[in-house]
Amino acid sequence: MFCNPRGANLTRSTTPASVAPGDGDTPALDNTCTLRRRELMNRPALPGVPEIEASRAEILARAKSEAVVFLSAPEQPSTSEEVRQLRRRLFDESYPWRAFADIMNRHRRSPKVLRQILLTEGYLYAEKPTVAALLANNVILSHLFDEASLSVIRGNRELTAEKKGNEYYWVDGPEQGQVARLWLFDRAAPKGVAFGPSRLVSAREVGEETGVFGIEIERLTEAAVVATLVYPNVRVPAVLAIKENALHVDCEAPLPAAERGKLQADRQFAKRHTAVVARLRQAIDEEVSEALPFDEPKTEEGQQDGKLRQEWKSAYRKGLFSYEFNGDKYSVFSSKGVPRIPQVCVDFVVDSWERMSGARWLGLNEGRVHQVGRIDFDKLDIENRRSVDRLIDFARDRPEWFEVLEFPESARVTFQDRQRFFKRLFELRADFQPGDVVAILGPRDDEKLHYHSFFIVAADPITGMPTQVAANAGRPRIRSWEAEMQNAPRRGILARIRPRLAWLEQVTGIDPKGPVDLHSAQIPIASPSPEL
């Protein structure tokens, strides 16, 4: 557990999150806000869920979730004794995996029963990190439902999923047309079935409004929330209104003139950082939707990962529609005419940066041209753009472009020691923020050392914990740390590469609105000896 909440108090954050501070305007700062805070502190408090907030950072790093705050805990309606026993085993035992396996074996063909066991008031809900990861990474909609159409509430947004064959697909929302996956704290029901009162509010909106880097919640009430907004160099007492199941800034208490200047600088940095991370996320979302293949031959003679990309490039430029390797045939384009260029993990990183700069392999109906953007790593002095360790070397040698943090072997915490791994990640969360590249190293089942690399793409606006990562490990996906690292638990973090903001703005063509001291905007966390 990484936090020590008092009642509904939440952990202070000390790291920039991936937020969009709107137009950068500061909410009204007036003395009436101080009076409003005092009045709310005397109102009856909602209970929240202290158990979740005590382990919030680990839960959200292990289970993909929208950033939400629970006002009260959901409760399961009265059910059969068998269901109650199975729920006790799943949610209360120290090692819930056997209980989950028993539940699935007994009731795999009974979706209504599984809903009673696995959902709580319709929420995919857990208060313990281990159970949260188990449910979020293993429960799918077709386990729980067989109706034609479903409603899924994620944060404060209601989405629709429809069944096609054995899977559900999103009808709307940012992942429209893709397979519908449940996130932790999602609430699901057949279309037309009314949900009860919401137990939670979304915290995403308050971050988007202000560029806040962390939130200390001091009191939850039905009318509003008393909180302190945490920035790198200043703390702002505030009141957050609850509107349409989301938190919004209602008012902020007045600050001294010197503090107001710091607040403006912090918000300006957040606005600039958000703009480049949004461009990165756009490039990543494109690769996810294109389902680019991992560069691993179907038939291998020894280790041949990475061999398909050159074959694909040759076929693409020759005007071919397919190519062969080791007797197997591969398509140059998808059925929609999208180029299917194979990627190893570091290709995903470099390709994403190049896409941010405007680079593209044009589609079937656009002509076979490689459109070069503002950055082309093939033209740079990099020994091997397809090697993780060479990318680290390249970044280290370009301090004007990148800031590199490296962890010697003696200081690495392997993922198999999950609680220690996430505890250390939380302690060093200022060193791991959206837009950063993480490189991990360690043995896999073959006892050989393997590298892997991925982006951090989201952080929790409450704690500042980095929560979601993006990589091509089979195909491009956005996942939790748990889902990304669980196949190689003996690996630990080797390095973190942070592109400098000015370089990213140059690469993307974004014009910064005013100078910002890049170093003063980084939030320090005291850590005598980095270890992860």
C-alpha positions in Angstrom: 0.0 0.0 0.0 1.5 3.3 -1.1 -0.9 5.8 0.6 -2.0 6.5 4.1 -5.5 8.2 3.7 -7.4 9.6 6.5 -11.0 8.8 5.7 -11.7 10.0 2.2 -8.3 11.8 1.9 -6.3 10.7 -1.2 -2.6 10.6 -1.9 -0.8 13.7 -2.9 0.7 13.6 -6.5 4.1 15.0 -7.4 4.3 14.2 -11.1 3.0 15.7 -14.3 0.1 13.7 -15.7 -1.1 13.6 -19.3 -3.7 16.3 -19.0 -5.1 19.0 -21.2 -5.5 22.3 -19.4 -7.9 23.8 -22.0 -7.1 27.3 -22.9 -4.7 27.8 -20.0 -7.0 30.3 -18.2 -6.9 30.2 -14.4 -10.2 29.6 -12.6 -11.5 32.4 -10.5 -9.4 33.0 -7.4 -11.4 34.7 -4.7 -11.9 34.8 -0.9 -15.4 33.4 -1.3 -13.8 30.1 -2.2 -12.1 29.9 1.2 -15.5 30.4 2.8 -17.0 27.8 0.6 -14.3 25.3 1.6 -15.0 26.0 5.3 -18.7 25.5 4.8 -18.2 22.2 3.0 -15.8 20.9 5.6 -18.7 21.1 8.1 -21.1 19.1 5.9 -21.6 15.4 6.3 -18.9 13.5 4.5 -19.4 10.7 2.0 -17.5 7.5 2.9 -15.6 7.0 -0.3 -13.6 3.7 -0.5 -10.5 4.1 1.7 -9.4 0.6 0.8 -9.1 1.5 -2.9 -7.4 4.8 -2.2 -4.8 3.1 0.0 -3.7 1.0 -2.9 -4.8 3.2 -5.7 -1.5 3.6 -7.5 -0.8 -0.1 -7.6 -4.4 -0.9 -8.6 -4.4 1.5 -11.6 -1.0 0.4 -12.8 -2.0 -3.3 -12.7 -5.6 -2.9 -14.1 -6.6 -0.7 -17.0 -9.1 1.8 -15.8 -10.6 5.2 -16.3 -9.5 7.6 -13.5 -12.4 7.7 -11.1 -13.1 8.5 -7.5 -15.7 6.4 -5.6 -18.1 8.3 -3.4 -19.3 5.1 -1.8 -18.6 1.4 -2.2 -21.0 -0.7 -4.5 -22.8 -3.5 -2.8 -23.9 -6.8 -4.2 -27.7 -7.6 -3.8 -28.8 -10.7 -2.0 -27.9 -13.9 -3.9 -27.7 -17.6 -3.4 -25.3 -19.1 -0.8 -23.2 -20.6 -3.5 -22.7 -17.2 -5.1 -21.8 -15.7 -1.7 -19.3 -18.4 -1.0 -17.6 -18.0 -4.4 -17.5 -14.2 -4.0 -15.9 -14.6 -0.6 -13.2 -16.9 -2.0 -12.5 -14.5 -4.9 -12.5 -11.2 -3.1 -11.2 -12.1 0.3 -8.6 -14.9 -0.1 -5.0 -14.0 -0.4 -4.5 -16.0 -3.6 -7.7 -15.6 -5.7 -6.5 -17.4 -8.8 -7.8 -20.8 -7.8 -11.2 -19.4 -6.9 -11.4 -17.6 -10.2 -10.5 -20.8 -12.1 -13.2 -22.8 -10.1 -15.8 -20.1 -10.9 -15.1 -20.1 -14.6 -15.1 -23.9 -14.7 -18.4 -24.2 -12.9 -20.3 -21.4 -14.6 -18.6 -20.7 -17.9 -21.9 -21.4 -19.8 -24.0 -19.4 -17.3 -23.5 -15.6 -18.0 -26.1 -14.5 -15.5 -24.5 -16.4 -12.7 -21.1 -15.1 -13.6 -22.4 -11.6 -13.5 -23.6 -12.2 -9.9 -20.2 -13.5 -8.9 -17.8 -11.3 -10.8 -19.7 -7.9 -10.9 -20.7 -5.8 -8.0 -23.8 -3.6 -8.7 -22.8 -4.1 -12.3 -19.2 -2.8 -11.8 -16.1 -4.8 -12.5 -15.0 -3.9 -9.0 -12.2 -4.9 -6.7 -10.5 -3.2 -3.7 -7.3 -5.3 -3.8 -4.6 -4.9 -6.5 -4.3 -8.7 -7.1 -8.0 -9.2 -7.6 -8.2 -6.0 -9.7 -5.5 -7.3 -12.0 -7.1 -10.7 -12.2 -10.5 -9.4 -13.2 -9.4 -6.6 -15.5 -7.0 -8.9 -17.5 -9.2 -12.0 -17.7 -12.9 -11.1 -17.7 -14.5 -10.3 -21.0 -18.0 -9.2 -21.9 -18.9 -12.6 -23.5 -18.2 -14.3 -20.2 -21.0 -12.2 -18.6 -23.5 -11.5 -21.3 -25.2 -13.1 -24.3 -27.6 -10.3 -25.1 -27.4 -8.6 -28.5 -26.6 -5.1 -27.2 -25.0 -3.8 -24.0 -24.5 -0.5 -22.2 -21.1 0.1 -20.6 -20.5 3.1 -18.4 -16.8 4.1 -18.3 -16.2 7.0 -15.9 -19.0 9.3 -16.9 -19.4 8.1 -20.5 -22.0 5.6 -21.6 -20.8 3.3 -24.5 -22.7 0.7 -26.5 -21.3 -2.7 -27.5 -23.1 -5.1 -29.9 -22.5 -8.8 -30.3 -21.1 -10.1 -33.6 -20.4 -13.8 -33.5 -18.8 -14.6 -30.2 -17.4 -11.2 -29.5 -18.8 -7.7 -28.6 -17.7 -4.7 -30.6 -17.9 -1.0 -29.7 -20.6 0.8 -31.7 -19.5 4.3 -30.5 -16.7 6.0 -28.5 -13.0 6.4 -29.3 -12.6 2.6 -30.1 -15.6 2.4 -32.4 -15.5 -0.8 -34.4 -12.9 -2.5 -32.2 -13.5 -5.5 -29.9 -15.1 -4.2 -26.7 -12.9 -4.9 -23.6 -13.9 -4.3 -20.0 -11.8 -2.0 -17.9 -11.7 -2.1 -14.1 -14.6 0.0 -12.6 -16.6 -0.2 -15.8 -20.3 -0.8 -15.2 -22.2 -3.0 -17.7 -25.7 -4.2 -18.3 -27.9 -5.4 -21.2 -29.2 -2.4 -23.3 -32.4 -1.0 -21.8 -31.7 -2.3 -18.2 -31.6 0.7 -15.9 -28.5 1.3 -13.8 -28.8 2.3 -10.2 -27.3 5.6 -8.8 -23.7 6.0 -9.8 -21.2 5.2 -7.0 -18.3 7.2 -8.6 -17.3 10.3 -10.4 -14.7 10.8 -13.2 -11.5 12.6 -12.3 -10.4 13.0 -15.9 -12.2 16.3 -16.5 -10.7 18.2 -13.7 -7.2 17.4 -15.1 -8.3 18.5 -18.6 -9.6 21.8 -17.2 -6.5 22.8 -15.2 -3.5 20.8 -16.1 -3.3 19.7 -12.5 -0.6 17.2 -11.7 -2.2 15.7 -8.6 -5.2 16.0 -6.3 -5.5 15.8 -2.6 -9.1 15.2 -1.7 -9.9 16.5 1.8 -13.6 15.9 2.0 -16.2 14.2 -0.2 -19.8 15.6 0.1 -22.9 15.3 -2.0 -22.7 18.9 -2.9 -19.0 19.2 -3.9 -15.5 18.1 -3.0 -12.9 20.0 -1.0 -9.5 19.4 -2.5 -6.0 20.8 -3.0 -4.7 20.9 -6.6 -1.0 20.0 -6.7 1.4 21.4 -9.3 5.2 21.1 -9.5 5.8 24.4 -7.7 2.5 25.4 -6.0 -0.5 24.0 -4.2 -3.9 25.5 -4.7 -6.8 25.0 -2.3 -10.0 24.5 -4.3 -13.6 23.3 -4.5 -14.5 20.7 -7.1 -18.1 20.6 -8.2 -19.8 17.3 -9.1 -21.5 17.7 -12.5 -22.8 14.9 -14.7 -20.8 12.3 -12.7 -17.5 14.2 -13.1 -15.3 16.5 -11.1 -14.9 20.1 -12.3 -13.2 23.1 -10.7 -15.8 25.3 -9.1 -13.4 27.8 -7.5 -9.8 28.2 -6.3 -8.7 30.1 -3.2 -6.6 33.2 -3.6 -2.8 32.9 -3.8 0.0 35.4 -3.1 1.3 37.1 -6.3 4.5 35.1 -6.3 2.5 31.8 -6.1 0.2 33.0 -9.0 3.2 33.4 -11.2 4.4 29.8 -10.4 0.9 28.5 -11.1 0.8 30.2 -14.5 4.2 28.7 -15.4 3.2 25.3 -14.3 0.0 25.4 -16.2 1.8 26.6 -19.3 4.2 23.7 -19.1 1.3 21.3 -18.7 -0.4 22.7 -21.7 2.7 22.4 -23.9 3.4 18.9 -22.6 -0.2 17.8 -23.2 -0.1 19.0 -26.8 2.9 16.8 -27.7 1.6 13.8 -25.8 -1.8 14.1 -27.6 0.1 14.1 -30.9 2.0 11.0 -29.8 -1.2 9.3 -28.7 -2.7 10.1 -32.1 0.2 8.3 -33.8 -0.1 5.3 -31.4 -3.9 5.1 -31.9 -3.3 4.9 -35.7 -0.9 2.0 -35.2 -3.4 0.3 -32.9 -6.3 0.6 -35.4 -4.0 -0.6 -38.2 -3.1 -3.7 -36.1 0.4 -3.7 -37.5 2.0 -7.2 -37.2 4.9 -8.0 -35.0 8.0 -8.8 -36.9 8.2 -12.5 -36.2 8.1 -15.1 -39.0 5.5 -17.8 -38.8 8.3 -20.3 -39.5 11.7 -19.5 -38.0 15.1 -21.0 -38.4 16.6 -20.1 -35.1 15.8 -16.6 -33.9 14.6 -14.5 -36.9 12.6 -11.7 -35.3 13.1 -8.6 -37.3 13.7 -10.2 -40.7 10.2 -9.5 -42.2 10.5 -5.7 -42.3 13.1 -5.6 -45.1 11.2 -8.1 -47.1 8.0 -6.0 -46.7 9.8 -2.8 -47.8 11.2 -4.6 -50.9 7.8 -5.9 -51.8 6.1 -2.5 -51.2 8.5 -0.7 -53.4 8.4 -3.3 -56.2 4.6 -3.0 -56.4 3.9 -6.5 -55.1 0.9 -7.4 -53.0 2.5 -10.2 -51.0 5.9 -11.6 -50.2 7.4 -14.8 -48.9 9.7 -15.8 -46.1 10.7 -19.3 -45.2 7.9 -20.6 -47.4 5.2 -18.6 -45.8 3.2 -15.8 -47.5 2.5 -12.4 -46.1 0.3 -9.5 -47.3 1.8 -6.1 -48.1 -1.5 -4.4 -47.4 -4.5 -5.1 -45.2 -8.0 -5.7 -46.7 -8.6 -1.9 -46.3 -5.4 -1.1 -48.3 -3.4 -0.1 -45.2 0.3 -0.9 -45.3 1.1 -3.8 -43.0 4.7 -2.9 -42.1 6.1 -5.4 -39.5 7.5 -3.9 -36.2 9.7 -5.1 -33.4 9.2 -3.3 -30.2 11.7 -0.5 -30.8 10.3 0.0 -34.3 7.0 0.9 -32.6 8.8 3.6 -30.6 10.7 5.1 -33.5 7.8 4.7 -36.0 5.6 6.6 -33.5 8.0 9.5 -33.3 8.3 9.6 -37.1 4.5 9.5 -37.4 4.3 12.4 -35.0 6.5 14.3 -37.4 4.3 13.5 -40.4 6.0 10.4 -41.8 3.7 7.8 -43.5 3.9 4.7 -45.7 1.1 5.7 -48.1 -1.8 3.3 -48.6 -2.7 1.2 -51.6 -4.9 3.9 -53.2 -2.4 6.7 -52.5 0.6 5.4 -54.4 3.5 3.5 -52.9 5.5 6.3 -51.4 7.3 6.6 -48.1 6.4 10.1 -47.0 9.2 11.5 -44.8 8.4 13.8 -41.9 10.3 16.3 -39.9 12.5 13.5 -38.4 13.9 10.5 -40.2 15.9 8.1 -38.1 17.4 6.4 -41.1 19.3 9.7 -41.8 20.6 10.1 -38.3 23.8 8.8 -36.9 22.3 5.8 -35.1 24.1 2.5 -35.3 21.0 0.4 -35.4 17.5 2.0 -35.2 16.0 -1.5 -34.5 18.0 -2.2 -31.3 16.8 -1.1 -27.9 20.3 -0.8 -26.4 21.5 1.2 -29.4 18.5 3.5 -29.0 19.5 4.1 -25.4 23.1 4.8 -26.5 21.8 7.2 -29.2 19.6 9.0 -26.7 22.5 9.3 -24.1 24.6 10.9 -26.8 21.9 13.5 -27.6 21.4 15.3 -24.3 19.9 18.2 -26.2 17.1 15.9 -27.4 16.7 13.3 -24.6 17.1 12.9 -20.9 18.1 9.3 -20.0 17.8 7.7 -16.7 19.5 4.3 -16.3 19.3 1.7 -13.6 22.3 -0.6 -13.0 21.5 -4.3 -12.5 22.0 -4.1 -8.8 19.3 -1.5 -8.5 16.6 -3.2 -10.7 13.5 -4.6 -9.2 12.1 -7.5 -11.3 8.5 -7.6 -12.1 8.0 -11.0 -10.3 8.3 -9.0 -7.1 5.2 -7.1 -8.0 4.4 -5.2 -4.8 8.0 -4.0 -4.5 8.1 -3.1 -8.2 5.0 -1.0 -8.1 6.0 0.6 -4.8 9.3 1.7 -6.3 7.6 2.9 -9.4 5.3 5.0 -7.3 8.2 6.5 -5.4 9.9 7.4 -8.7 6.8 8.4 -10.5 8.2 11.9 -11.3 10.7 10.0 -13.4 8.0 8.1 -15.4 5.4 10.3 -17.1 3.4 10.2 -20.3 5.5 10.5 -23.4 8.5 8.6 -21.8 10.0 5.5 -23.3 10.7 2.6 -20.9 13.3 -0.1 -21.7 13.2 -3.4 -19.8 15.8 -6.2 -19.7 15.9 -9.7 -18.2 15.7 -13.4 -19.0 12.6 -15.1 -20.5 11.8 -18.8 -20.5 14.8 -19.6 -22.7 17.1 -18.1 -20.1 18.4 -15.6 -22.6 18.4 -11.9 -21.9 15.6 -10.1 -23.8 15.0 -6.3 -24.3 11.6 -4.8 -24.6 10.5 -1.1 -24.9 7.2 0.8 -24.7 5.7 4.2 -24.2 4.0 5.5 -21.1 0.8 7.1 -22.4 -1.3 7.9 -19.3 -1.0 8.7 -15.6 -3.6 8.9 -12.8 -4.5 12.5 -12.1 -5.0 11.7 -8.4 -1.7 10.1 -7.5 0.5 10.8 -10.5 1.2 7.1 -11.0 1.9 6.2 -14.6 -0.9 3.7 -15.4 -1.1 2.9 -19.1 1.6 1.9 -21.6 1.7 1.3 -25.4 3.8 -1.2 -27.3 3.8 -3.7 -30.2 4.1 -7.1 -28.4 2.2 -9.2 -31.0 0.3 -6.2 -32.2 0.1 -2.5 -31.1 -1.9 -2.2 -27.9 -2.5 0.1 -25.0 -2.4 -1.8 -21.7 -1.6 -1.7 -18.0 1.9 -2.3 -16.8 0.7 -5.7 -15.5 -0.6 -6.8 -18.9 2.6 -5.5 -20.7 5.1 -7.1 -18.4 3.5 -10.3 -17.0 4.9 -12.5 -19.8 8.4 -11.8 -18.7 8.3 -11.4 -14.9 12.1 -11.7 -14.5 12.7 -8.5 -16.4 13.3 -5.1 -14.7 13.6 -1.5 -15.9 16.9 -0.9 -17.6 16.4 2.8 -18.7 13.9 5.6 -19.2 14.2 7.8 -22.2 12.5 11.2 -22.0 12.3 13.2 -25.1 12.8 16.9 -24.3 9.7 19.1 -24.7 11.5 21.5 -27.1 12.6 18.5 -29.3 9.1 17.1 -29.4 7.6 20.5 -30.4 10.2 20.8 -33.2 9.4 17.2 -34.4 5.6 17.8 -34.4 5.7 21.3 -35.6 3.9 22.6 -32.6 4.7 26.2 -31.8 5.1 26.8 -28.0 3.3 29.8 -26.6 5.9 31.4 -24.5 9.2 30.2 -22.9 9.2 27.6 -20.2 12.1 26.4 -18.1 12.0 22.7 -18.9 14.1 21.7 -15.9 12.2 23.7 -13.2 9.0 22.2 -14.4 10.2 18.7 -13.6 9.0 17.7 -10.1 11.8 16.3 -7.9 11.1 13.3 -5.6 13.8 12.6 -3.1 15.3 9.2 -3.8 18.8 8.6 -2.4 19.5 5.7 -4.8 17.3 5.0 -7.8 16.1 1.4 -7.8 13.6 -0.2 -10.0 
